[in-house]
Amino acid sequence: MAQARGQAQARTTIPNDLAPYWLPFTPNRAFKRRPRLIAGAKDMHYIAADGRRLIDGAAGLWCTNAGHNRDPIVAAIKAQAEELDYAPAFQFSHPKAFELAARIAALAPADLDHVFFCNSGSEAVDTALKIALAYHNVRGNAGRVRLIGRERGYHGVGFGGVAVGGIVANRRQFGALMAGVDHLPATYNRAEQAFSVGEPDWGGHLADELDRLVALHDASTIAAVIVEPVAASTGVLPPPKGYLQRLRAICDKHGILLIFDEVITGFGRLGYAFAAERYGVVPDLVTFAKGVTSGAVPMGGVLVRKHVHDAFMQGPEHVIELFHGYTYSAHPLACAAGLAALDIYREEGLFERARALEPIWAQAAMGLKGLPNVLDIRTVGLTVGIDLASRPDGVGKRGYEALDLGFFEHDIMLRAVGDTLAMSPPLIVSESQIGELFDKVGRIIRRLA
Ligand SMILES: Cc1ncc(COP(=O)(O)O)c(C=O)c1O
């Protein structure tokens, strides 16, 4: 091992021994044969380890909504590190935690007024599920323990999130997960929806499947329903028209909490602070992460409506109301980065910018229709999912090759989920950069034929 390390150090293109680091959600052996290493970033671009500039078509991992290495965020993190590195999250706090909670609550619709902080989307989901269960518990409905997710949903990688999630590959290695979970059907149907711009006309009725699950399990056993307003990680599935509104109505009818997982859709991705605003639906809980700091420091959280929060604030005042939290909840560096990111979103009008660019983005994306192997293109906000036909010799091979070609030969950062290419640029993307992104993707798709 020591010798291998030494040899690796002697090479110039591979900075380290690649063996010790086990990359997440990555085919490690393929990656390490030809690593895609990134050394720097600025605004709309990454700098590869070999010095090439790549246009970022993915906002990192759906997170750098303000663009990369923005000066105000960098300065805020530096200043915070000098002033206060860490304050205990339990029994103590620091002023910026309150300031950021107030700023996020002010962006959220209606009485989503309270914020519980954590460090990632996965933690946000597990936190929201626990708050939902505990809410019914403190109100004397301890029998409401079932959680309903949706097929093709992605809610991170905690046990709760995987249990309510609906992506088979993320579930099958991990045993029985959680008991008492059921799933709504996915909202996607290619025959009915192919090449829809925005929310498809077909599929609103699929929300009524919740009534079927209520009939099966009885409402008195169900705590919450969790959905992504746009199921993004599975390949960008916008909600059919009317679907989210119907889910809200059915939840109301049966006293079930509705959770929107807005880890991707929050902070401007759909042209609004939250998808809840775009769709005019107020869920009881909203998870967020990623864009809250524009990806600069890990942070997640849950927005909680007043009636849910207040249900916990009833007992004796010396008693902890929710036995849950993280050492790094509302970490000072994350709060500083979050405040600076929110300033940029506001000062540069980035949410409105995304809304204004949406038709231009959609038109450019649909320009790829008719290219070889393109089965469907879906757009909503500044996102797109492009389904490619799978190769007969392996599902996911064409998608992986597109990502690899993008990185090494076309200087573009793409995401591939199986054979679906997903794009979601930073919200600072210009019209000409939108053209550049789709021009590159078109050339890549032609090469894959
Ligand atoms: C909707 C949704 N929920 C949760 C997560 C998990 O977030 P994290 O990777 O920060 O744990 C993601 C990540 O992409 C997501 O898209």
The ligand as an SDF file (V2000), in Angstrom:
LIG
                    3D

 16 16  0  0  0  0  0  0  0  0999 V2000
  -35.8900   15.2900   -3.0490 C   0  0  0  0  0  0  0  0  0  0  0  0
  -34.6340   14.9190   -2.3420 C   0  0  0  0  0  0  0  0  0  0  0  0
  -34.6820   14.5960   -1.0360 N   0  0  0  0  0  0  0  0  0  0  0  0
  -33.5750   14.2740   -0.3470 C   0  0  0  0  0  0  0  0  0  0  0  0
  -32.3490   14.2580   -0.9660 C   0  0  0  0  0  0  0  0  0  0  0  0
  -31.1350   13.8630   -0.1820 C   0  0  0  0  0  0  0  0  0  0  0  0
  -30.2900   14.9470    0.0010 O   0  0  0  0  0  0  0  0  0  0  0  0
  -28.7960   14.7100    0.5250 P   0  0  0  0  0  0  0  0  0  0  0  0
  -28.0530   14.0420   -0.5890 O   0  0  0  0  0  0  0  0  0  0  0  0
  -28.3220   16.0950    0.8330 O   0  0  0  0  0  0  0  0  0  0  0  0
  -28.8830   13.8620    1.7490 O   0  0  0  0  0  0  0  0  0  0  0  0
  -32.2440   14.5960   -2.3110 C   0  0  0  0  0  0  0  0  0  0  0  0
  -30.9470   14.5940   -2.9910 C   0  0  0  0  0  0  0  0  0  0  0  0
  -30.8340   14.7460   -4.1820 O   0  0  0  0  0  0  0  0  0  0  0  0
  -33.4160   14.9140   -3.0190 C   0  0  0  0  0  0  0  0  0  0  0  0
  -33.3870   15.2120   -4.3190 O   0  0  0  0  0  0  0  0  0  0  0  0
  1  2  1  0
  2  3  1  0
  2 15  2  0
  3  4  2  0
  4  5  1  0
  5  6  1  0
  5 12  2  0
  6  7  1  0
  7  8  1  0
  8  9  2  0
  8 10  1  0
  8 11  1  0
 12 13  1  0
 12 15  1  0
 13 14  2  0
 15 16  1  0
M  END
$$$$
